[in-house]
């Protein structure tokens, strides 16, 4: 009898993330916008005419991770490693595509921060996981 194949723990389908360089994404009220336009009319006109640069941190990424697999993400600076991890951790949302996660995900981004040099990499991961409240069986 053939065993039923388990579904992947993580499925990433056609994932893309776009950033607009030079766009002020802070929320402003109508009165703040009008006041700014009156106080700085040239800057307001310049901002309206500015061509926004679009930067794709990720473009059409596809992969699956099966239960029990160990995965490493490597690449040069600016390759999109942190962006991918932020999307998987639900810190930011993708511009296009979808991520299907079956189970829980804990984020250890910025792994160089707060690591103790006298501990091994594995010990530092366990230590940080316990600080973040992960149960022993999850680590």
C-alpha positions in Angstrom: 0.0 0.0 0.0 1.4 3.4 -1.0 1.9 5.9 1.7 0.2 9.3 1.4 2.7 12.1 0.6 2.5 14.8 3.2 2.0 18.4 2.1 4.9 20.8 2.3 5.3 22.8 5.5 6.1 25.9 3.4 4.9 26.6 -0.1 6.0 29.8 -1.9 4.4 30.4 -5.3 5.3 33.3 -7.6 6.4 35.5 -4.7 7.5 39.0 -5.6 8.2 42.1 -3.4 8.4 45.6 -4.8 9.6 48.7 -3.1 9.1 52.3 -4.4 12.3 54.3 -3.7 11.7 57.9 -2.7 8.1 57.6 -1.8 7.0 59.0 1.6 4.7 56.3 2.9 3.8 58.1 6.2 0.2 58.9 6.8 -0.8 62.5 6.7 -4.1 64.1 7.5 -5.7 66.4 4.9 -4.9 69.4 7.1 -1.2 68.4 7.3 -1.1 67.9 3.5 -2.6 71.3 2.8 -0.4 73.0 5.4 2.7 71.4 3.8 1.5 72.5 0.3 1.1 76.1 1.4 4.4 76.2 3.4 6.5 74.5 0.8 4.8 74.8 -2.6 7.9 74.1 -4.7 8.6 70.9 -2.8 5.0 69.8 -3.2 5.2 70.3 -7.0 8.6 68.6 -7.2 7.2 65.6 -5.2 4.2 65.4 -7.5 6.3 65.3 -10.7 9.0 63.0 -9.3 9.4 59.7 -11.1 9.4 57.0 -8.5 12.1 54.4 -8.8 10.7 50.9 -8.5 13.0 48.2 -6.9 12.1 44.5 -7.0 13.7 42.9 -3.9 12.2 39.5 -5.0 10.8 38.5 -8.3 8.8 35.3 -9.1 10.3 33.1 -6.3 9.0 29.5 -6.1 10.0 26.7 -3.6 8.6 24.1 -1.2 10.0 23.0 2.1 9.1 19.5 3.4 8.7 18.5 7.0 12.1 17.8 8.5 14.2 19.6 5.8 17.0 21.9 6.8 17.2 24.9 4.6 19.9 27.6 4.3 19.4 30.9 2.4 22.6 32.3 0.9 23.4 35.1 -1.4 25.2 38.4 -1.9 24.2 41.6 -0.2 20.9 42.9 -1.7 19.8 39.5 -3.0 16.6 39.5 -1.0 17.4 37.1 1.8 16.1 39.3 4.6 13.1 40.3 2.6 12.1 36.7 2.0 12.5 35.9 5.7 10.4 39.0 6.6 7.6 37.8 4.3 7.8 34.2 5.7 7.6 35.7 9.2 4.6 37.9 8.3 6.5 41.0 9.1 5.8 42.4 5.7 3.4 41.3 2.9 4.3 40.3 -0.6 3.4 42.5 -3.6 2.6 39.4 -5.7 2.3 35.7 -5.1 1.4 33.7 -2.1 3.0 31.9 0.9 1.2 28.9 2.4 2.5 27.9 5.8 1.4 24.8 7.7 2.5 25.1 11.3 4.1 27.9 13.3 7.0 30.1 12.3 9.3 31.9 14.7 11.5 34.6 13.4 15.2 35.0 14.3 16.1 37.8 11.9 19.2 39.9 12.6 20.8 36.8 14.0 24.1 38.6 14.6 22.4 40.8 17.2 22.7 39.6 20.8 24.6 36.4 20.0 27.1 35.3 22.6 30.6 34.7 21.1 31.4 31.9 23.6 28.3 29.8 22.6 28.1 27.7 19.4 25.6 28.7 16.7 23.2 26.0 17.8 23.4 27.1 21.4 22.8 30.7 20.5 19.7 29.7 18.4 18.3 27.7 21.4 19.1 30.5 23.7 17.3 33.1 21.6 14.4 30.8 21.0 13.9 30.4 24.7 14.1 34.2 25.2 11.4 34.5 22.5 9.2 32.1 24.5 9.6 29.0 22.3 8.8 25.8 24.1 11.6 23.2 24.4 9.9 20.8 21.9 9.7 23.6 19.3 13.4 24.4 19.5 
